[in-house]
């Protein structure tokens, strides 16, 4: 049982490491700098551990709202500490909701307005 | 050109498994919207970590971003998330 969990953890860690590596490479290229392998590993490890904190917070938020499913609202609450991040996540959430409405509309009519700026200016 | 600029992001399955494995109770679930938002959240986290480390390296006139650069920006990074 616990061996199984360890293996899953290792794989998740590897997946996180992979994406962190790609993100670092992209950012490095944009600024003509290189990330050492140790740095990439450290960022990956930090992300992995931060995820644990995030998950526990989200669970507590959902529980506080008497839900057993973590919703988008809980994630918005998680992003409260930084104003810019909070606004960014709000916008992203609206973007997602908009996309979902559009994909539902597609089956009946074909009104496509992909401008998210239009959506933002309405507020 | 637009295809090359395609955003790098964590996979949906990775994020949902990662979070689900840390939940204390088994019955806690993650909605699809929440997973999507958490993907974005984690992407921003990593991007911030990388960019802040890079700026630190830049200010020290280093061509390679080393672990000590990341160490210097880590406390504030954790306070911001």
N, CA and C atoms of all chains as a GROMACS GRO file, in nm:
protein
  612
    1UNK      N    1   0.084  -0.121   0.000
    1UNK     CA    2   0.000   0.000   0.000
    1UNK      C    3   0.087   0.126   0.000
    2UNK      N    4   0.176   0.137   0.103
    2UNK     CA    5   0.257   0.258   0.115
    2UNK      C    6   0.362   0.265   0.004
    3UNK      N    7   0.406   0.148  -0.042
    3UNK     CA    8   0.503   0.145  -0.152
    3UNK      C    9   0.437   0.201  -0.278
    4UNK      N   10   0.312   0.162  -0.296
    4UNK     CA   11   0.234   0.210  -0.409
    4UNK      C   12   0.224   0.363  -0.408
    5UNK      N   13   0.194   0.414  -0.292
    5UNK     CA   14   0.176   0.558  -0.278
    5UNK      C   15   0.307   0.631  -0.307
    6UNK      N   16   0.416   0.570  -0.260
    6UNK     CA   17   0.547   0.630  -0.285
    6UNK      C   18   0.576   0.638  -0.434
    7UNK      N   19   0.538   0.532  -0.503
    7UNK     CA   20   0.564   0.530  -0.646
    7UNK      C   21   0.483   0.637  -0.718
    8UNK      N   22   0.357   0.648  -0.678
    8UNK     CA   23   0.272   0.751  -0.738
    8UNK      C   24   0.331   0.889  -0.712
    9UNK      N   25   0.378   0.909  -0.588
    9UNK     CA   26   0.441   1.036  -0.551
    9UNK      C   27   0.562   1.066  -0.640
   10UNK      N   28   0.643   0.963  -0.660
   10UNK     CA   29   0.762   0.980  -0.743
   10UNK      C   30   0.725   1.022  -0.884
   11UNK      N   31   0.622   0.958  -0.936
   11UNK     CA   32   0.579   0.990  -1.073
   11UNK      C   33   0.525   1.132  -1.083
   12UNK      N   34   0.447   1.170  -0.980
   12UNK     CA   35   0.393   1.306  -0.979
   12UNK      C   36   0.506   1.407  -0.972
   13UNK      N   37   0.605   1.376  -0.890
   13UNK     CA   38   0.721   1.464  -0.877
   13UNK      C   39   0.791   1.478  -1.010
   14UNK      N   40   0.805   1.366  -1.079
   14UNK     CA   41   0.871   1.368  -1.210
   14UNK      C   42   0.792   1.453  -1.309
   15UNK      N   43   0.659   1.441  -1.303
   15UNK     CA   44   0.574   1.520  -1.394
   15UNK      C   45   0.589   1.669  -1.366
   16UNK      N   46   0.591   1.704  -1.237
   16UNK     CA   47   0.607   1.844  -1.199
   16UNK      C   48   0.743   1.894  -1.247
   17UNK      N   49   0.845   1.814  -1.223
   17UNK     CA   50   0.981   1.850  -1.261
   17UNK      C   51   0.990   1.877  -1.411
   18UNK      N   52   0.924   1.792  -1.488
   18UNK     CA   53   0.926   1.805  -1.633
   18UNK      C   54   0.869   1.940  -1.678
   19UNK      N   55   0.751   1.974  -1.626
   19UNK     CA   56   0.687   2.099  -1.666
   19UNK      C   57   0.766   2.220  -1.616
   20UNK      N   58   0.818   2.210  -1.493
   20UNK     CA   59   0.898   2.320  -1.439
   20UNK      C   60   1.021   2.341  -1.528
   21UNK      N   61   1.082   2.231  -1.570
   21UNK     CA   62   1.199   2.240  -1.658
   21UNK      C   63   1.167   2.311  -1.788
   22UNK      N   64   1.052   2.276  -1.846
   22UNK     CA   65   1.014   2.338  -1.974
   22UNK      C   66   0.985   2.487  -1.956
   23UNK      N   67   0.915   2.520  -1.845
   23UNK     CA   68   0.884   2.661  -1.819
   23UNK      C   69   1.012   2.742  -1.798
   24UNK      N   70   1.106   2.685  -1.722
   24UNK     CA   71   1.232   2.754  -1.695
   24UNK      C   72   1.311   2.774  -1.824
   25UNK      N   73   1.309   2.674  -1.909
   25UNK     CA   74   1.384   2.685  -2.034
   25UNK      C   75   1.326   2.797  -2.120
   26UNK      N   76   1.193   2.800  -2.127
   26UNK     CA   77   1.126   2.903  -2.207
   26UNK      C   78   1.160   3.042  -2.154
   27UNK      N   79   1.150   3.059  -2.022
   27UNK     CA   80   1.178   3.190  -1.962
   27UNK      C   81   1.325   3.226  -1.980
   28UNK      N   82   1.413   3.126  -1.965
   28UNK     CA   83   1.555   3.149  -1.984
   28UNK      C   84   1.586   3.196  -2.125
   29UNK      N   85   1.523   3.131  -2.222
   29UNK     CA   86   1.545   3.169  -2.362
   29UNK      C   87   1.504   3.313  -2.387
   30UNK      N   88   1.390   3.350  -2.327
   30UNK     CA   89   1.340   3.485  -2.348
   30UNK      C   90   1.434   3.591  -2.291
   31UNK      N   91   1.512   3.554  -2.189
   31UNK     CA   92   1.600   3.652  -2.125
   31UNK      C   93   1.748   3.622  -2.148
   32UNK      N   94   1.775   3.529  -2.237
   32UNK     CA   95   1.913   3.488  -2.267
   32UNK      C   96   1.991   3.452  -2.141
   33UNK      N   97   1.929   3.372  -2.058
   33UNK     CA   98   1.998   3.322  -1.939
   33UNK      C   99   1.965   3.174  -1.926
   34UNK      N  100   2.046   3.107  -1.846
   34UNK     CA  101   2.024   2.963  -1.829
   34UNK      C  102   1.997   2.931  -1.684
   35UNK      N  103   1.910   2.833  -1.663
   35UNK     CA  104   1.884   2.788  -1.527
   35UNK      C  105   1.970   2.665  -1.500
   36UNK      N  106   2.040   2.663  -1.386
   36UNK     CA  107   2.118   2.543  -1.354
   36UNK      C  108   2.021   2.430  -1.319
   37UNK      N  109   2.068   2.308  -1.334
   37UNK     CA  110   1.980   2.193  -1.307
   37UNK      C  111   1.932   2.192  -1.164
   38UNK      N  112   2.022   2.233  -1.075
   38UNK     CA  113   1.986   2.238  -0.932
   38UNK      C  114   1.871   2.335  -0.908
   39UNK      N  115   1.877   2.449  -0.976
   39UNK     CA  116   1.772   2.550  -0.958
   39UNK      C  117   1.637   2.494  -1.003
   40UNK      N  118   1.639   2.430  -1.120
   40UNK     CA  119   1.514   2.372  -1.171
   40UNK      C  120   1.461   2.269  -1.071
   41UNK      N  121   1.550   2.186  -1.018
   41UNK     CA  122   1.508   2.084  -0.922
   41UNK      C  123   1.451   2.148  -0.796
   42UNK      N  124   1.514   2.256  -0.752
   42UNK     CA  125   1.468   2.323  -0.630
   42UNK      C  126   1.330   2.386  -0.652
   43UNK      N  127   1.309   2.448  -0.768
   43UNK     CA  128   1.178   2.507  -0.797
   43UNK      C  129   1.072   2.397  -0.803
   44UNK      N  130   1.108   2.285  -0.865
   44UNK     CA  131   1.014   2.173  -0.876
   44UNK      C  132   0.977   2.121  -0.738
   45UNK      N  133   1.076   2.105  -0.653
   45UNK     CA  134   1.052   2.053  -0.518
   45UNK      C  135   0.964   2.150  -0.438
   46UNK      N  136   0.993   2.278  -0.451
   46UNK     CA  137   0.913   2.380  -0.381
   46UNK      C  138   0.768   2.376  -0.429
   47UNK      N  139   0.751   2.365  -0.560
   47UNK     CA  140   0.616   2.360  -0.617
   47UNK      C  141   0.542   2.239  -0.564
   48UNK      N  142   0.612   2.126  -0.562
   48UNK     CA  143   0.550   2.002  -0.516
   48UNK      C  144   0.502   2.015  -0.371
   49UNK      N  145   0.585   2.074  -0.287
   49UNK     CA  146   0.546   2.088  -0.146
   49UNK      C  147   0.438   2.194  -0.126
   50UNK      N  148   0.447   2.299  -0.206
   50UNK     CA  149   0.348   2.406  -0.197
   50UNK      C  150   0.210   2.350  -0.232
   51UNK      N  151   0.210   2.255  -0.324
   51UNK     CA  152   0.086   2.191  -0.367
   51UNK      C  153   0.013   2.126  -0.249
   52UNK      N  154   0.091   2.068  -0.161
   52UNK     CA  155   0.035   2.002  -0.043
   52UNK      C  156  -0.039   2.105   0.044
   53UNK      N  157   0.026   2.220   0.064
   53UNK     CA  158  -0.037   2.328   0.141
   53UNK      C  159  -0.163   2.377   0.070
   54UNK      N  160  -0.152   2.396  -0.061
   54UNK     CA  161  -0.267   2.441  -0.140
   54UNK      C  162  -0.384   2.345  -0.122
   55UNK      N  163  -0.355   2.217  -0.135
   55UNK     CA  164  -0.461   2.116  -0.128
   55UNK      C  165  -0.531   2.120   0.008
   56UNK      N  166  -0.452   2.133   0.116
   56UNK     CA  167  -0.511   2.134   0.250
   56UNK      C  168  -0.595   2.259   0.271
   57UNK      N  169  -0.548   2.372   0.219
   57UNK     CA  170  -0.626   2.496   0.228
   57UNK      C  171  -0.757   2.481   0.153
   58UNK      N  172  -0.747   2.431   0.030
   58UNK     CA  173  -0.868   2.416  -0.053
   58UNK      C  174  -0.970   2.326   0.015
   59UNK      N  175  -0.919   2.218   0.073
   59UNK     CA  176  -1.009   2.124   0.141
   59UNK      C  177  -1.079   2.192   0.258
   60UNK      N  178  -1.001   2.270   0.333
   60UNK     CA  179  -1.058   2.341   0.448
   60UNK      C  180  -1.163   2.444   0.404
   61UNK      N  181  -1.135   2.514   0.294
   61UNK     CA  182  -1.230   2.614   0.243
   61UNK      C  183  -1.362   2.546   0.203
   62UNK      N  184  -1.349   2.435   0.131
   62UNK     CA  185  -1.468   2.362   0.085
   62UNK      C  186  -1.550   2.314   0.204
   63UNK      N  187  -1.478   2.261   0.303
   63UNK     CA  188  -1.545   2.212   0.423
   63UNK      C  189  -1.618   2.324   0.495
   64UNK      N  190  -1.552   2.440   0.501
   64UNK     CA  191  -1.610   2.555   0.568
   64UNK      C  192  -1.741   2.596   0.499
   65UNK      N  193  -1.747   2.579   0.368
   65UNK     CA  194  -1.869   2.611   0.293
   65UNK      C  195  -1.965   2.492   0.292
   66UNK      N  196  -1.936   2.393   0.372
   66UNK     CA  197  -2.018   2.270   0.384
   66UNK      C  198  -2.032   2.197   0.251
   67UNK      N  199  -1.921   2.192   0.178
   67UNK     CA  200  -1.919   2.117   0.052
   67UNK      C  201  -1.814   2.009   0.064
   68UNK      N  202  -1.825   1.905  -0.018
   68UNK     CA  203  -1.718   1.807  -0.020
   68UNK      C  204  -1.641   1.815  -0.152
   69UNK      N  205  -1.690   1.903  -0.242
   69UNK     CA  206  -1.618   1.923  -0.368
   69UNK      C  207  -1.554   2.061  -0.370
   70UNK      N  208  -1.426   2.065  -0.402
   70UNK     CA  209  -1.354   2.192  -0.412
   70UNK      C  210  -1.400   2.262  -0.540
   71UNK      N  211  -1.446   2.386  -0.528
   71UNK     CA  212  -1.497   2.458  -0.645
   71UNK      C  213  -1.404   2.572  -0.685
   72UNK      N  214  -1.438   2.637  -0.796
   72UNK     CA  215  -1.359   2.751  -0.844
   72UNK      C  216  -1.353   2.862  -0.738
   73UNK      N  217  -1.462   2.875  -0.661
   73UNK     CA  218  -1.466   2.978  -0.556
   73UNK      C  219  -1.355   2.958  -0.452
   74UNK      N  220  -1.329   2.832  -0.422
   74UNK     CA  221  -1.225   2.800  -0.324
   74UNK      C  222  -1.088   2.841  -0.376
   75UNK      N  223  -1.067   2.819  -0.507
   75UNK     CA  224  -0.938   2.856  -0.566
   75UNK      C  225  -0.921   3.008  -0.563
   76UNK      N  226  -1.031   3.080  -0.588
   76UNK     CA  227  -1.025   3.227  -0.583
   76UNK      C  228  -0.985   3.273  -0.442
   77UNK      N  229  -1.036   3.203  -0.344
   77UNK     CA  230  -1.004   3.237  -0.205
   77UNK      C  231  -0.857   3.209  -0.175
   78UNK      N  232  -0.806   3.104  -0.239
   78UNK     CA  233  -0.665   3.066  -0.219
   78UNK      C  234  -0.571   3.174  -0.271
   79UNK      N  235  -0.618   3.247  -0.373
   79UNK     CA  236  -0.533   3.347  -0.438
   79UNK      C  237  -0.547   3.484  -0.374
   80UNK      N  238  -0.605   3.491  -0.254
   80UNK     CA  239  -0.641   3.621  -0.196
   80UNK      C  240  -0.521   3.703  -0.150
   81UNK      N  241  -0.409   3.637  -0.122
   81UNK     CA  242  -0.296   3.707  -0.058
   81UNK      C  243  -0.231   3.814  -0.146
   82UNK      N  244  -0.236   3.793  -0.276
   82UNK     CA  245  -0.177   3.893  -0.364
   82UNK      C  246  -0.286   3.949  -0.455
   83UNK      N  247  -0.297   4.081  -0.459
   83UNK     CA  248  -0.406   4.144  -0.536
   83UNK      C  249  -0.398   4.110  -0.683
   84UNK      N  250  -0.278   4.122  -0.739
   84UNK     CA  251  -0.262   4.096  -0.882
   84UNK      C  252  -0.300   3.953  -0.916
   85UNK      N  253  -0.254   3.861  -0.834
   85UNK     CA  254  -0.285   3.719  -0.857
   85UNK      C  255  -0.434   3.694  -0.845
   86UNK      N  256  -0.494   3.756  -0.745
   86UNK     CA  257  -0.636   3.740  -0.723
   86UNK      C  258  -0.716   3.787  -0.844
   87UNK      N  259  -0.678   3.902  -0.899
   87UNK     CA  260  -0.747   3.955  -1.017
   87UNK      C  261  -0.726   3.863  -1.137
   88UNK      N  262  -0.603   3.816  -1.151
   88UNK     CA  263  -0.569   3.727  -1.262
   88UNK      C  264  -0.654   3.599  -1.258
   89UNK      N  265  -0.667   3.544  -1.140
   89UNK     CA  266  -0.743   3.419  -1.126
   89UNK      C  267  -0.893   3.445  -1.152
   90UNK      N  268  -0.941   3.561  -1.104
   90UNK     CA  269  -1.081   3.599  -1.132
   90UNK      C  270  -1.108   3.603  -1.281
   91UNK      N  271  -1.016   3.673  -1.353
   91UNK     CA  272  -1.033   3.686  -1.498
   91UNK      C  273  -1.030   3.551  -1.567
   92UNK      N  274  -0.937   3.469  -1.522
   92UNK     CA  275  -0.922   3.335  -1.581
   92UNK      C  276  -1.051   3.255  -1.560
   93UNK      N  277  -1.107   3.270  -1.443
   93UNK     CA  278  -1.230   3.199  -1.411
   93UNK      C  279  -1.344   3.243  -1.501
   94UNK      N  280  -1.353   3.374  -1.524
   94UNK     CA  281  -1.458   3.426  -1.612
   94UNK      C  282  -1.436   3.379  -1.755
   95UNK      N  283  -1.309   3.376  -1.795
   95UNK     CA  284  -1.273   3.328  -1.929
   95UNK      C  285  -1.321   3.184  -1.947
   96UNK      N  286  -1.297   3.103  -1.845
   96UNK     CA  287  -1.337   2.962  -1.850
   96UNK      C  288  -1.488   2.949  -1.860
   97UNK      N  289  -1.558   3.029  -1.780
   97UNK     CA  290  -1.704   3.025  -1.780
   97UNK      C  291  -1.758   3.064  -1.917
   98UNK      N  292  -1.694   3.165  -1.974
   98UNK     CA  293  -1.733   3.214  -2.107
   98UNK      C  294  -1.715   3.104  -2.211
   99UNK      N  295  -1.600   3.039  -2.206
   99UNK     CA  296  -1.570   2.930  -2.301
   99UNK      C  297  -1.675   2.820  -2.290
  100UNK      N  298  -1.711   2.790  -2.166
  100UNK     CA  299  -1.810   2.683  -2.147
  100UNK      C  300  -1.946   2.721  -2.205
  101UNK      N  301  -1.982   2.849  -2.186
  101UNK     CA  302  -2.108   2.896  -2.242
  101UNK      C  303  -2.106   2.886  -2.394
  102UNK      N  304  -1.992   2.924  -2.452
  102UNK     CA  305  -1.979   2.920  -2.597
  102UNK      C  306  -1.989   2.778  -2.652
  103UNK      N  307  -1.922   2.688  -2.586
  103UNK     CA  308  -1.925   2.550  -2.638
  103UNK      C  309  -2.065   2.491  -2.627
  104UNK      N  310  -2.141   2.542  -2.530
  104UNK     CA  311  -2.279   2.495  -2.518
  104UNK      C  312  -2.365   2.554  -2.630
  105UNK      N  313  -2.333   2.682  -2.662
  105UNK     CA  314  -2.407   2.754  -2.765
  105UNK      C  315  -2.382   2.693  -2.903
  106UNK      N  316  -2.261   2.644  -2.923
  106UNK     CA  317  -2.219   2.593  -3.054
  106UNK      C  318  -2.317   2.493  -3.112
  107UNK      N  319  -2.374   2.412  -3.026
  107UNK     CA  320  -2.465   2.310  -3.074
  107UNK      C  321  -2.591   2.371  -3.135
  108UNK      N  322  -2.640   2.482  -3.079
  108UNK     CA  323  -2.760   2.546  -3.133
  108UNK      C  324  -2.725   2.652  -3.238
  109UNK      N  325  -2.666   2.762  -3.198
  109UNK     CA  326  -2.629   2.868  -3.292
  109UNK      C  327  -2.478   2.878  -3.305
  110UNK      N  328  -2.436   2.967  -3.392
  110UNK     CA  329  -2.291   2.984  -3.408
  110UNK      C  330  -2.250   3.127  -3.380
  111UNK      N  331  -2.260   3.166  -3.254
  111UNK     CA  332  -2.214   3.300  -3.219
  111UNK      C  333  -2.082   3.287  -3.143
  112UNK      N  334  -1.980   3.326  -3.210
  112UNK     CA  335  -1.848   3.313  -3.149
  112UNK      C  336  -1.790   3.450  -3.123
  113UNK      N  337  -1.772   3.484  -2.996
  113UNK     CA  338  -1.698   3.607  -2.969
  113UNK      C  339  -1.584   3.571  -2.876
  114UNK      N  340  -1.467   3.559  -2.935
  114UNK     CA  341  -1.353   3.514  -2.857
  114UNK      C  342  -1.282   3.626  -2.783
  115UNK      N  343  -1.333   3.749  -2.800
  115UNK     CA  344  -1.264   3.861  -2.736
  115UNK      C  345  -1.290   3.862  -2.588
  116UNK      N  346  -1.186   3.833  -2.515
  116UNK     CA  347  -1.201   3.836  -2.369
  116UNK      C  348  -1.198   3.980  -2.321
  117UNK      N  349  -1.137   4.069  -2.402
  117UNK     CA  350  -1.130   4.209  -2.363
  117UNK      C  351  -1.269   4.269  -2.356
  118UNK      N  352  -1.352   4.227  -2.452
  118UNK     CA  353  -1.489   4.275  -2.456
  118UNK      C  354  -1.560   4.237  -2.326
  119UNK      N  355  -1.535   4.116  -2.286
  119UNK     CA  356  -1.595   4.064  -2.163
  119UNK      C  357  -1.550   4.145  -2.042
  120UNK      N  358  -1.422   4.183  -2.041
  120UNK     CA  359  -1.368   4.256  -1.927
  120UNK      C  360  -1.422   4.399  -1.921
  121UNK      N  361  -1.438   4.460  -2.040
  121UNK     CA  362  -1.482   4.599  -2.041
  121UNK      C  363  -1.626   4.614  -1.996
  122UNK      N  364  -1.701   4.505  -2.001
  122UNK     CA  365  -1.840   4.510  -1.959
  122UNK      C  366  -1.855   4.531  -1.809
  123UNK      N  367  -1.753   4.487  -1.736
  123UNK     CA  368  -1.763   4.494  -1.591
  123UNK      C  369  -1.763   4.636  -1.537
  124UNK      N  370   0.343   3.048  -3.613
  124UNK     CA  371   0.404   3.132  -3.510
  124UNK      C  372   0.325   3.122  -3.380
  125UNK      N  373   0.192   3.127  -3.396
  125UNK     CA  374   0.107   3.120  -3.277
  125UNK      C  375   0.121   2.984  -3.209
  126UNK      N  376   0.143   2.882  -3.291
  126UNK     CA  377   0.156   2.747  -3.236
  126UNK      C  378   0.282   2.734  -3.152
  127UNK      N  379   0.385   2.807  -3.191
  127UNK     CA  380   0.512   2.800  -3.118
  127UNK      C  381   0.503   2.869  -2.983
  128UNK      N  382   0.416   2.970  -2.979
  128UNK     CA  383   0.400   3.046  -2.855
  128UNK      C  384   0.301   2.978  -2.760
  129UNK      N  385   0.261   2.860  -2.795
  129UNK     CA  386   0.166   2.783  -2.716
  129UNK      C  387   0.212   2.776  -2.571
  130UNK      N  388   0.118   2.798  -2.481
  130UNK     CA  389   0.156   2.807  -2.341
  130UNK      C  390   0.191   2.672  -2.280
  131UNK      N  391   0.298   2.673  -2.203
  131UNK     CA  392   0.337   2.551  -2.132
  131UNK      C  393   0.260   2.550  -2.001
  132UNK      N  394   0.197   2.437  -1.972
  132UNK     CA  395   0.119   2.430  -1.849
  132UNK      C  396   0.122   2.289  -1.793
  133UNK      N  397   0.088   2.276  -1.667
  133UNK     CA  398   0.080   2.142  -1.608
  133UNK      C  399  -0.039   2.069  -1.670
  134UNK      N  400  -0.027   1.937  -1.675
  134UNK     CA  401  -0.139   1.857  -1.728
  134UNK      C  402  -0.252   1.853  -1.626
  135UNK      N  403  -0.371   1.841  -1.681
  135UNK     CA  404  -0.489   1.835  -1.594
  135UNK      C  405  -0.479   1.719  -1.494
  136UNK      N  406  -0.439   1.603  -1.546
  136UNK     CA  407  -0.433   1.484  -1.460
  136UNK      C  408  -0.330   1.501  -1.350
  137UNK      N  409  -0.216   1.561  -1.385
  137UNK     CA  410  -0.111   1.582  -1.286
  137UNK      C  411  -0.164   1.665  -1.170
  138UNK      N  412  -0.227   1.779  -1.206
  138UNK     CA  413  -0.275   1.870  -1.102
  138UNK      C  414  -0.382   1.803  -1.016
  139UNK      N  415  -0.476   1.733  -1.081
  139UNK     CA  416  -0.584   1.677  -1.001
  139UNK      C  417  -0.534   1.563  -0.912
  140UNK      N  418  -0.439   1.483  -0.962
  140UNK     CA  419  -0.385   1.376  -0.878
  140UNK      C  420  -0.302   1.432  -0.764
  141UNK      N  421  -0.224   1.533  -0.797
  141UNK     CA  422  -0.137   1.597  -0.699
  141UNK      C  423  -0.219   1.651  -0.582
  142UNK      N  424  -0.327   1.720  -0.614
  142UNK     CA  425  -0.408   1.780  -0.509
  142UNK      C  426  -0.488   1.673  -0.435
  143UNK      N  427  -0.547   1.582  -0.511
  143UNK     CA  428  -0.629   1.478  -0.447
  143UNK      C  429  -0.549   1.394  -0.349
  144UNK      N  430  -0.421   1.371  -0.381
  144UNK     CA  431  -0.341   1.286  -0.293
  144UNK      C  432  -0.311   1.356  -0.160
  145UNK      N  433  -0.327   1.489  -0.156
  145UNK     CA  434  -0.298   1.562  -0.031
  145UNK      C  435  -0.422   1.588   0.053
  146UNK      N  436  -0.540   1.556  -0.002
  146UNK     CA  437  -0.661   1.578   0.077
  146UNK      C  438  -0.662   1.481   0.195
  147UNK      N  439  -0.709   1.534   0.309
  147UNK     CA  440  -0.708   1.450   0.430
  147UNK      C  441  -0.820   1.348   0.425
  148UNK      N  442  -0.934   1.391   0.370
  148UNK     CA  443  -1.047   1.298   0.367
  148UNK      C  444  -1.070   1.247   0.226
  149UNK      N  445  -1.106   1.121   0.217
  149UNK     CA  446  -1.120   1.058   0.086
  149UNK      C  447  -1.237   1.114   0.006
  150UNK      N  448  -1.338   1.162   0.078
  150UNK     CA  449  -1.458   1.204   0.005
  150UNK      C  450  -1.444   1.343  -0.058
  151UNK      N  451  -1.337   1.414  -0.026
  151UNK     CA  452  -1.316   1.546  -0.087
  151UNK      C  453  -1.282   1.530  -0.235
  152UNK      N  454  -1.356   1.603  -0.318
  152UNK     CA  455  -1.335   1.593  -0.464
  152UNK      C  456  -1.293   1.730  -0.518
  153UNK      N  457  -1.248   1.727  -0.641
  153UNK     CA  458  -1.203   1.849  -0.706
  153UNK      C  459  -1.288   1.872  -0.831
  154UNK      N  460  -1.350   1.989  -0.843
  154UNK     CA  461  -1.432   2.013  -0.962
  154UNK      C  462  -1.342   2.046  -1.081
  155UNK      N  463  -1.398   2.031  -1.201
  155UNK     CA  464  -1.322   2.057  -1.323
  155UNK      C  465  -1.272   2.200  -1.332
  156UNK      N  466  -1.360   2.294  -1.296
  156UNK     CA  467  -1.322   2.436  -1.297
  156UNK      C  468  -1.206   2.462  -1.202
  157UNK      N  469  -1.216   2.403  -1.084
  157UNK     CA  470  -1.112   2.424  -0.984
  157UNK      C  471  -0.978   2.370  -1.036
  158UNK      N  472  -0.982   2.256  -1.103
  158UNK     CA  473  -0.859   2.199  -1.158
  158UNK      C  474  -0.797   2.294  -1.259
  159UNK      N  475  -0.881   2.347  -1.348
  159UNK     CA  476  -0.831   2.440  -1.450
  159UNK      C  477  -0.767   2.563  -1.384
  160UNK      N  478  -0.833   2.615  -1.282
  160UNK     CA  479  -0.779   2.734  -1.216
  160UNK      C  480  -0.650   2.702  -1.142
  161UNK      N  481  -0.644   2.582  -1.084
  161UNK     CA  482  -0.521   2.544  -1.012
  161UNK      C  483  -0.405   2.524  -1.109
  162UNK      N  484  -0.435   2.479  -1.229
  162UNK     CA  485  -0.329   2.468  -1.331
  162UNK      C  486  -0.267   2.605  -1.354
  163UNK      N  487  -0.356   2.703  -1.370
  163UNK     CA  488  -0.309   2.840  -1.394
  163UNK      C  489  -0.230   2.891  -1.273
  164UNK      N  490  -0.284   2.864  -1.157
  164UNK     CA  491  -0.221   2.908  -1.032
  164UNK      C  492  -0.079   2.852  -1.020
  165UNK      N  493  -0.063   2.725  -1.048
  165UNK     CA  494   0.069   2.662  -1.038
  165UNK      C  495   0.163   2.713  -1.146
  166UNK      N  496   0.107   2.738  -1.264
  166UNK     CA  497   0.191   2.792  -1.371
  166UNK      C  498   0.245   2.929  -1.329
  167UNK      N  499   0.158   3.012  -1.272
  167UNK     CA  500   0.201   3.144  -1.227
  167UNK      C  501   0.305   3.131  -1.117
  168UNK      N  502   0.284   3.037  -1.028
  168UNK     CA  503   0.380   3.015  -0.919
  168UNK      C  504   0.519   2.985  -0.973
  169UNK      N  505   0.527   2.889  -1.065
  169UNK     CA  506   0.655   2.850  -1.123
  169UNK      C  507   0.716   2.966  -1.202
  170UNK      N  508   0.630   3.034  -1.277
  170UNK     CA  509   0.678   3.147  -1.357
  170UNK      C  510   0.737   3.255  -1.268
  171UNK      N  511   0.669   3.283  -1.157
  171UNK     CA  512   0.720   3.383  -1.063
  171UNK      C  513   0.852   3.338  -1.003
  172UNK      N  514   0.858   3.212  -0.964
  172UNK     CA  515   0.982   3.158  -0.906
  172UNK      C  516   1.097   3.176  -1.005
  173UNK      N  517   1.072   3.138  -1.130
  173UNK     CA  518   1.177   3.144  -1.231
  173UNK      C  519   1.215   3.289  -1.262
  174UNK      N  520   1.115   3.374  -1.281
  174UNK     CA  521   1.145   3.513  -1.320
  174UNK      C  522   1.215   3.589  -1.207
  175UNK      N  523   1.171   3.567  -1.084
  175UNK     CA  524   1.235   3.638  -0.973
  175UNK      C  525   1.378   3.591  -0.956
  176UNK      N  526   1.402   3.460  -0.971
  176UNK     CA  527   1.539   3.408  -0.961
  176UNK      C  528   1.624   3.467  -1.072
  177UNK      N  529   1.565   3.475  -1.190
  177UNK     CA  530   1.638   3.528  -1.305
  177UNK      C  531   1.677   3.674  -1.282
  178UNK      N  532   1.584   3.751  -1.228
  178UNK     CA  533   1.614   3.892  -1.200
  178UNK      C  534   1.727   3.903  -1.096
  179UNK      N  535   1.722   3.814  -0.998
  179UNK     CA  536   1.826   3.813  -0.895
  179UNK      C  537   1.962   3.784  -0.959
  180UNK      N  538   1.964   3.685  -1.049
  180UNK     CA  539   2.089   3.651  -1.119
  180UNK      C  540   2.136   3.769  -1.202
  181UNK      N  541   2.040   3.836  -1.266
  181UNK     CA  542   2.072   3.951  -1.349
  181UNK      C  543   2.136   4.061  -1.265
  182UNK      N  544   2.079   4.086  -1.148
  182UNK     CA  545   2.130   4.194  -1.064
  182UNK      C  546   2.269   4.161  -1.009
  183UNK      N  547   2.302   4.030  -1.007
  183UNK     CA  548   2.436   3.992  -0.962
  183UNK      C  549   2.529   3.970  -1.080
  184UNK      N  550   2.480   4.002  -1.198
  184UNK     CA  551   2.560   3.990  -1.320
  184UNK      C  552   2.604   3.847  -1.348
  185UNK      N  553   2.516   3.752  -1.324
  185UNK     CA  554   2.548   3.613  -1.352
  185UNK      C  555   2.474   3.567  -1.477
  186UNK      N  556   2.538   3.486  -1.557
  186UNK     CA  557   2.473   3.436  -1.678
  186UNK      C  558   2.387   3.315  -1.650
  187UNK      N  559   2.425   3.241  -1.547
  187UNK     CA  560   2.345   3.125  -1.513
  187UNK      C  561   2.269   3.150  -1.384
  188UNK      N  562   2.144   3.108  -1.382
  188UNK     CA  563   2.063   3.123  -1.261
  188UNK      C  564   2.098   3.006  -1.169
  189UNK      N  565   2.156   3.038  -1.054
  189UNK     CA  566   2.200   2.934  -0.961
  189UNK      C  567   2.102   2.920  -0.846
  190UNK      N  568   2.123   2.813  -0.770
  190UNK     CA  569   2.030   2.785  -0.660
  190UNK      C  570   2.028   2.897  -0.556
  191UNK      N  571   2.142   2.964  -0.534
  191UNK     CA  572   2.143   3.071  -0.433
  191UNK      C  573   2.056   3.190  -0.474
  192UNK      N  574   2.041   3.208  -0.604
  192UNK     CA  575   1.950   3.315  -0.649
  192UNK      C  576   1.807   3.281  -0.612
  193UNK      N  577   1.774   3.154  -0.634
  193UNK     CA  578   1.639   3.108  -0.596
  193UNK      C  579   1.619   3.116  -0.445
  194UNK      N  580   1.723   3.079  -0.370
  194UNK     CA  581   1.713   3.084  -0.224
  194UNK      C  582   1.684   3.225  -0.175
  195UNK      N  583   1.743   3.323  -0.243
  195UNK     CA  584   1.723   3.461  -0.198
  195UNK      C  585   1.581   3.510  -0.219
  196UNK      N  586   1.516   3.462  -0.324
  196UNK     CA  587   1.381   3.513  -0.353
  196UNK      C  588   1.272   3.426  -0.290
  197UNK      N  589   1.312   3.309  -0.240
  197UNK     CA  590   1.214   3.213  -0.189
  197UNK      C  591   1.124   3.265  -0.076
  198UNK      N  592   1.180   3.330   0.028
  198UNK     CA  593   1.091   3.373   0.137
  198UNK      C  594   0.976   3.463   0.091
  199UNK      N  595   1.008   3.563   0.008
  199UNK     CA  596   0.903   3.653  -0.038
  199UNK      C  597   0.803   3.580  -0.129
  200UNK      N  598   0.856   3.489  -0.209
  200UNK     CA  599   0.769   3.411  -0.299
  200UNK      C  600   0.663   3.335  -0.219
  201UNK      N  601   0.708   3.272  -0.111
  201UNK     CA  602   0.615   3.194  -0.030
  201UNK      C  603   0.516   3.283   0.044
  202UNK      N  604   0.558   3.405   0.075
  202UNK     CA  605   0.465   3.497   0.141
  202UNK      C  606   0.359   3.546   0.043
  203UNK      N  607   0.393   3.549  -0.084
  203UNK     CA  608   0.299   3.601  -0.184
  203UNK      C  609   0.196   3.498  -0.228
  204UNK      N  610   0.219   3.370  -0.194
  204UNK     CA  611   0.124   3.268  -0.238
  204UNK      C  612   0.054   3.200  -0.119
   0.00000   0.00000   0.00000
